[in-house]
Amino acid sequence: MMRNKRADVVCWLCGLLVFGLWSMAPVWAEVVKASDILRCSGMIKSQGYLFAATCFRELAESLPDGKDLSEEDRRQRGYLYNEASKCMRFEAMREKRPEVAAYLREQALRWLELILKKQWLPLVRGKRRSRVYTEQIVALRTKIHYTPMAISTGVTGTQIQITGYQFRQQAMGQWNDTLRPGEYTITVRYPKEEKPREKKLTLRPGVSLVLTFQQKPPLSGLLLSGYIVGGIAVAAGGVLLGVGLARISAGNTCFSDAECVFYQGAILQRSELPKDVGAIDNKSEFQSYNNVSMGLTIAGIALAVVGVGALVTSGIFHARLVKEDFRKKEQILPSGGASSSRTLLWGTP
């Protein structure tokens, strides 16, 4: 009777153990079939390295992901991501366009970094060697030629967007990172400006770039008045100067013409004089006419000079105001830089 009770307890414990192992099986062991790996490898000849890389990546993602992975699952994921990375590197070697080749190498780099970070290290000569993958990562970064670029706006609430080949990144206030060489579009949108600012540029390998955007501060009433008064003075001075010079030219022409006379500040032909007008001292009338013309010319020059002075003075104060405003806004930027969200537009795990 005692043996039966013991046997029952043993069978119950065995059943519980089997049930526990069966329920945990999907977590600790799920090996990819050899036929699936061969299918991905066969894509290299039939469809190319790019399709093969996608196939290996999808197989890797089909395996469980977590802290409690079995050793077999960890090696399997690392092996599959490593094969996907190899295919991307071979495709990059065949690609003639530099920006596309750099992008493909970046995909290969991301998968190698994932293997190293997660410690999904396949066996290399019977050992899990992190040094091998570290060297491959360094070599890929060298081939990609990552180049530093910094963007400063001076305002923490400013939206920054960097767009390039298969790349988009956003930040607030300022941005500082490395990019693949190539053509990019920088879009900056200040909080109180309706129209965003846009700049297109070409980032070259090894040539760092710093972009500084400045928001125009609102004009004060005094500064705005200076611009208005200066503009009106320049315009009025230009009109007076033009009239004075035209009168001088017309007066000289008339004085040399025997049929042309000066009468009451006007230029007339002798046939146009009133009949009751007697003899005219044409020389004296010319001098009076010329004095008025010179006065208009001098007044125009003086008024234009005053207007230009007002505009220059306003411009100097405006430039100082912009510089001071930008300096103050730079001081409120966080020392660690603004956060940015990076989005690669093609299958990143």
C-alpha distance (Angstrom), angle and dihedral (degrees) to the residues before:
residue distance angle dihedral
M1 . . .
M2 3.76 . .
R3 3.83 91.5 .
N4 3.79 91.3 52.2
K5 3.79 91.5 53.9
R6 3.79 90.9 49.3
A7 3.81 91.2 48.5
D8 3.77 90.3 50.5
V9 3.81 91.3 51.7
V10 3.81 91.4 47.6
C11 3.82 92.3 49.0
W12 3.80 90.7 47.7
L13 3.79 91.5 51.0
C14 3.85 91.3 46.5
G15 3.79 90.9 50.0
L16 3.80 91.2 49.0
L17 3.81 90.6 49.6
V18 3.82 93.0 48.8
F19 3.81 91.0 47.8
G20 3.79 91.1 49.4
L21 3.78 92.9 49.0
W22 3.81 91.5 46.8
S23 3.81 92.7 50.7
M24 3.81 91.8 47.8
A25 3.82 95.9 45.5
P26 3.82 97.0 93.5
V27 3.79 88.7 54.5
W28 3.77 101.8 51.6
A29 3.80 104.0 30.2
E30 3.75 132.1 30.3
V31 3.77 111.2 139.0
V32 3.81 120.4 -165.6
K33 3.77 112.3 -117.9
A34 3.79 118.6 -107.2
S35 3.80 89.7 -128.5
D36 3.83 90.3 60.8
I37 3.79 91.5 51.4
L38 3.80 90.6 49.1
R39 3.81 89.2 49.4
C40 3.82 91.0 55.9
S41 3.80 91.4 45.6
G42 3.80 90.5 50.7
M43 3.80 90.1 57.3
I44 3.81 90.1 69.7
K45 3.82 91.9 73.5
S46 3.80 98.4 32.0
Q47 3.82 102.7 40.0
G48 3.81 107.7 5.4
Y49 3.78 140.3 -106.9
L50 3.81 94.6 -66.2
F51 3.81 93.7 60.7
A52 3.79 91.2 43.2
A53 3.81 90.7 52.8
T54 3.81 90.5 51.9
C55 3.80 90.1 48.9
F56 3.82 93.5 51.7
R57 3.81 91.0 46.2
E58 3.81 92.2 52.0
L59 3.80 90.7 49.8
A60 3.80 89.8 51.4
E61 3.78 91.5 50.5
S62 3.81 90.7 50.3
L63 3.81 89.5 67.4
P64 3.82 118.9 85.4
D65 3.77 118.1 -91.6
G66 3.78 122.9 -150.1
K67 3.79 146.6 92.3
D68 3.81 94.2 -80.8
L69 3.79 97.6 61.4
S70 3.75 118.0 143.1
E71 3.78 120.1 -117.5
E72 3.81 89.5 -108.6
D73 3.81 92.8 53.4
R74 3.79 92.3 48.0
R75 3.81 91.9 51.9
Q76 3.81 90.7 45.0
R77 3.81 93.8 52.9
G78 3.78 91.7 45.5
Y79 3.80 92.1 48.3
L80 3.82 93.6 49.6
Y81 3.80 94.4 46.7
N82 3.78 89.4 46.9
E83 3.83 90.7 53.2
A84 3.81 90.0 48.7
S85 3.81 89.0 50.8
K86 3.82 91.5 50.4
C87 3.83 91.5 51.8
M88 3.80 90.7 50.9
R89 3.79 91.5 50.8
F90 3.80 92.0 50.6
E91 3.80 90.0 48.6
A92 3.82 89.8 50.3
M93 3.81 90.2 53.5
R94 3.82 90.1 55.5
E95 3.82 94.6 45.8
K96 3.82 114.6 99.6
R97 3.81 97.9 -167.0
P98 3.85 108.7 85.9
E99 3.82 95.9 -149.1
V100 3.82 92.1 51.5
A101 3.82 92.8 45.6
A102 3.80 90.4 51.1
Y103 3.81 90.2 50.4
L104 3.83 92.8 50.6
R105 3.80 90.9 49.6
E106 3.79 88.9 50.2
Q107 3.82 89.8 56.6
A108 3.80 89.7 50.6
L109 3.79 89.2 48.3
R110 3.83 93.1 52.0
W111 3.81 91.9 54.7
L112 3.80 92.8 48.7
E113 3.81 89.9 49.1
L114 3.80 88.9 50.7
I115 3.81 91.3 52.2
L116 3.79 91.2 50.9
K117 3.81 95.0 43.4
K118 3.82 94.9 48.5
Q119 3.82 92.7 38.1
W120 3.80 90.9 -125.2
L121 3.79 88.9 151.5
P122 3.82 117.0 167.0
L123 3.78 118.3 -146.5
V124 3.80 115.9 -84.4
R125 3.83 110.8 -167.3
G126 3.80 88.6 -19.6
K127 3.82 95.2 -49.1
R128 3.79 136.4 86.6
R129 3.79 100.4 -117.5
S130 3.81 115.7 -172.7
R131 3.81 89.4 -179.2
V132 3.81 90.8 69.8
Y133 3.80 92.4 57.1
T134 3.79 93.2 42.2
E135 3.82 89.9 56.2
Q136 3.81 91.1 48.2
I137 3.81 90.7 51.2
V138 3.80 91.9 51.0
A139 3.81 91.1 48.5
L140 3.81 92.2 50.4
R141 3.80 92.9 49.0
T142 3.80 88.9 52.2
K143 3.81 91.9 52.2
I144 3.81 93.0 47.1
H145 3.84 90.6 53.9
Y146 3.79 96.5 -146.5
T147 3.81 109.6 -152.8
P148 3.84 127.4 -157.0
M149 3.80 119.3 -119.4
A150 3.81 128.4 177.3
I151 3.81 128.8 -167.9
S152 3.81 123.9 -166.1
T153 3.81 124.8 -173.8
G154 3.81 102.5 166.6
V155 3.84 93.2 -132.1
T156 3.81 122.5 88.5
G157 3.81 93.9 -149.5
T158 3.79 95.1 55.3
Q159 3.80 115.9 118.9
I160 3.81 115.9 -133.6
Q161 3.79 124.1 -169.2
I162 3.80 125.3 -177.2
T163 3.81 115.8 -165.6
G164 3.79 126.9 -177.0
Y165 3.79 141.4 139.6
Q166 3.82 105.9 -30.1
F167 3.80 88.7 -22.5
R168 3.78 137.5 106.8
Q169 3.78 127.9 167.5
Q170 3.80 131.7 173.7
A171 3.78 132.8 -162.6
M172 3.80 141.6 164.5
G173 3.80 124.6 -121.9
Q174 3.79 99.7 -15.7
W175 3.78 140.5 5.8
N176 3.79 133.7 -154.0
D177 3.79 123.8 173.4
T178 3.79 144.8 110.7
L179 3.80 123.6 -88.7
R180 3.76 139.2 -170.0
P181 3.83 111.4 -99.6
G182 3.79 114.2 -98.5
E183 3.79 143.6 83.6
Y184 3.80 119.0 -38.1
T185 3.78 137.9 177.8
I186 3.81 117.4 -142.5
T187 3.81 115.8 -157.8
V188 3.82 119.1 -171.1
R189 3.80 121.8 -173.8
Y190 3.81 117.7 -172.9
P191 3.84 118.0 -153.4
K192 3.84 95.3 -114.9
E193 3.79 99.4 34.4
E194 3.79 118.2 90.5
K195 3.81 96.7 -162.4
P196 3.82 115.4 61.4
R197 3.79 120.5 -136.7
E198 3.78 117.3 -120.8
K199 3.78 130.7 -165.4
K200 3.82 128.5 -178.5
L201 3.79 118.8 -154.9
T202 3.79 143.7 162.9
L203 3.78 116.6 -127.1
R204 3.80 110.8 -149.9
P205 3.83 126.0 -155.5
G206 3.78 112.2 -87.3
V207 3.82 94.9 -1.7
S208 3.81 108.8 114.8
L209 3.79 118.8 -148.8
V210 3.82 133.0 -154.6
L211 3.82 119.8 -166.7
T212 3.81 121.7 -167.9
F213 3.77 120.9 -167.0
Q214 3.82 121.9 -171.7
Q215 3.76 127.3 -160.0
K216 3.79 112.7 -137.8
P217 3.83 108.4 -119.7
P218 3.82 117.3 -133.1
L219 3.80 113.9 -88.9
S220 3.79 117.5 -111.1
G221 3.81 119.4 -127.4
L222 3.82 92.3 -110.2
L223 3.81 92.7 49.9
L224 3.79 91.9 46.8
S225 3.82 90.1 49.7
G226 3.81 89.4 52.4
Y227 3.79 91.0 54.9
I228 3.83 92.5 46.7
V229 3.83 95.6 46.1
G230 3.80 91.8 44.3
G231 3.78 92.2 49.9
I232 3.82 93.4 48.6
A233 3.81 91.6 47.0
V234 3.79 92.6 51.0
A235 3.81 91.6 48.0
A236 3.83 93.9 46.9
G237 3.81 92.1 44.4
G238 3.78 90.0 51.4
V239 3.81 91.0 52.4
L240 3.83 93.3 48.8
L241 3.78 91.8 46.0
G242 3.79 91.2 50.8
V243 3.81 92.8 48.7
G244 3.81 92.8 47.2
L245 3.80 94.0 49.5
A246 3.80 91.4 46.4
R247 3.86 90.7 51.7
I248 3.80 91.8 48.9
S249 3.80 91.5 51.5
A250 3.80 92.7 46.1
G251 3.84 91.9 46.6
N252 3.81 93.5 52.2
T253 3.79 90.9 48.8
C254 3.81 92.4 49.5
F255 3.81 94.3 46.4
S256 3.81 90.5 57.5
D257 3.82 91.8 50.2
A258 3.86 115.6 83.7
E259 3.81 91.8 -154.3
C260 3.82 93.5 52.2
V261 3.82 122.4 82.5
F262 3.82 139.0 177.6
Y263 3.78 115.9 -123.0
Q264 3.82 126.8 173.9
G265 3.78 92.8 -22.7
A266 3.80 94.7 -48.1
I267 3.82 134.8 102.1
L268 3.79 114.5 -122.1
Q269 3.76 139.8 166.0
R270 3.84 113.8 -113.7
S271 3.77 90.1 -114.5
E272 3.82 88.9 58.9
L273 3.83 95.5 57.5
P274 3.82 116.9 109.9
K275 3.81 112.6 -99.0
D276 3.81 94.2 -122.9
V277 3.83 92.7 57.2
G278 3.76 112.6 108.8
A279 3.77 128.5 -158.5
I280 3.85 115.4 -26.7
D281 3.77 126.5 -147.6
N282 3.76 93.8 -136.6
K283 3.81 94.5 -177.8
S284 3.79 92.8 54.2
E285 3.80 91.7 46.1
F286 3.80 89.8 49.7
Q287 3.81 91.5 52.8
S288 3.81 90.9 51.1
Y289 3.80 90.7 47.4
N290 3.81 91.3 47.2
N291 3.83 92.3 49.0
V292 3.80 90.2 56.6
S293 3.81 90.8 47.8
M294 3.82 92.1 50.0
G295 3.80 89.9 47.4
L296 3.80 91.2 54.0
T297 3.80 90.8 46.9
I298 3.81 93.9 50.2
A299 3.79 91.7 44.8
G300 3.80 90.5 51.0
I301 3.79 92.0 50.0
A302 3.81 92.0 47.7
L303 3.80 93.2 47.1
A304 3.81 92.1 47.6
V305 3.82 90.7 49.8
V306 3.81 90.7 50.8
G307 3.81 90.5 48.7
V308 3.78 93.3 49.0
G309 3.80 89.5 47.9
A310 3.80 91.0 52.1
L311 3.81 91.5 49.4
V312 3.81 93.3 47.0
T313 3.81 92.0 47.6
S314 3.79 91.6 48.4
G315 3.81 90.1 47.6
I316 3.81 92.4 51.7
F317 3.80 92.6 50.2
H318 3.82 90.1 44.5
A319 3.81 91.8 52.6
R320 3.81 90.6 49.6
L321 3.78 90.0 48.4
V322 3.81 91.5 51.4
K323 3.81 91.9 47.4
E324 3.79 93.1 48.1
D325 3.79 92.0 45.2
F326 3.80 91.5 50.5
R327 3.80 91.7 47.3
K328 3.79 91.7 53.0
K329 3.78 92.3 47.8
E330 3.79 91.6 49.2
Q331 3.79 89.1 55.8
I332 3.81 92.7 58.9
L333 3.81 93.3 54.1
P334 3.83 112.2 111.5
S335 3.78 111.8 -101.6
G336 3.78 92.6 -130.2
G337 3.78 94.1 54.4
A338 3.77 128.5 -113.9
S339 3.77 120.7 -63.4
S340 3.78 117.8 -103.6
S341 3.79 133.8 -164.1
R342 3.78 116.6 -142.2
T343 3.80 122.9 -153.0
L344 3.78 123.9 -174.0
L345 3.77 107.0 -162.5
W346 3.76 98.4 -144.6
G347 3.83 129.3 65.1
T348 3.80 105.0 -54.1
P349 3.82 113.9 169.2
